[in-house]
Amino acid sequence: MKKSIQSLGSLGLASVLMLTGCSKSDDVLVVGTNASFPPFEYVGGVSGDEIKGFDIDLARQIAKDAGKTLKVENMKFDSLIVALKAGKIDMVASGMTITPERLASVNFSEPYYEATQVVLVNKDNDSIKSIDDLHGKHIAVQLGATGDIMAKNYSQKVTAFNTGFEAVMELKNTKVDLVLFDSEPAASFLNMNPELKIIELDFEPEFYGFAVTKDKTELLNSINTTLNAMKTNGEFNALINKYMK
């Protein structure tokens, strides 16, 4: 199961961002996300087009503590690091798992959430009882996400979608056997699709962090300072209780 990181370790739709169309100023913190990963980031609110979620509230406090205004840019998940390295956004806040491959090109904050992958299937599917049962199955994943990376270890039949919603719809239409997805978003999709079920397998835990470029040491320190302060003053747990139902 996913759970928040209570002691930080040392792991060292507003609008779709067009890579040529975003300007930044020193008093604005531009955060990139993929708002199809509830409850971490999703589109909702009274107007129906506000980007909300656990990560967004954390980013808002990070911006406030830095004396900046938060601006959120919604884009495809696999475009986030590209946009970050191109200088179009300052930070990635998108339930992004810290991996050695990503650490080679960007820096991450200290981890703020522990996660795991789960299997989402139709309720009448009783064929998956262990990780070995994933071999040869047709797996749907979100493009660029951890599940996308992991699925290739189990099957040559992997279909990647831009959003988790699209992957779930493909499952409901019986076009794939399962969706490999992070547990908390999977639970959110399950709440909206009771004809599905979650299977928990013995996957290794993973850890979410906020990503910045290698030269943004000051911003990285600011992010970690805010996360530590929120854990100390109870604001972090308050967000856990708000979003992780």
Stockholm file with secondary structure:
# STOCKHOLM 1.0

chainA/1-245         MKKSIQSLGSLGLASVLMLTGCSKSDDVLVVGTNASFPPFEYVGGVSGDEIKGFDIDLARQIAKDAGKTLKVENMKFDSLIVALKAGKIDMVASGMTITPERLASVNFSEPYYEATQVVLVNKDNDSIKSIDDLHGKHIAVQLGATGDIMAKNYSQKVTAFNTGFEAVMELKNTKVDLVLFDSEPAASFLNMNPELKIIELDFEPEFYGFAVTKDKTELLNSINTTLNAMKTNGEFNALINKYMK
#=GR chainA/1-245 SS CCEECSSCCCCCCCCBCCTTSCCCCTTEEEEEECSEETTTEEEESSSSCEEESHHHHHHHHHHHHTTCEEEEEECCGGGHHHHHHTTSCSEECSCCBCCHHHHTTSEECSCCEEECEEEEEETTCCCCSSGGGGTTCCEEEETTSHHHHHHTTTCSCEEEESSHHHHHHHHHTTSSSEEEEEHHHHHHHHHHCTTEEEECCCCCCEEECCEECTTCHHHHHHHHHHHHHHHHHSHHHHHHHHHCC
#=GC SS_cons         CCEECSSCCCCCCCCBCCTTSCCCCTTEEEEEECSEETTTEEEESSSSCEEESHHHHHHHHHHHHTTCEEEEEECCGGGHHHHHHTTSCSEECSCCBCCHHHHTTSEECSCCEEECEEEEEETTCCCCSSGGGGTTCCEEEETTSHHHHHHTTTCSCEEEESSHHHHHHHHHTTSSSEEEEEHHHHHHHHHHCTTEEEECCCCCCEEECCEECTTCHHHHHHHHHHHHHHHHHSHHHHHHHHHCC
//
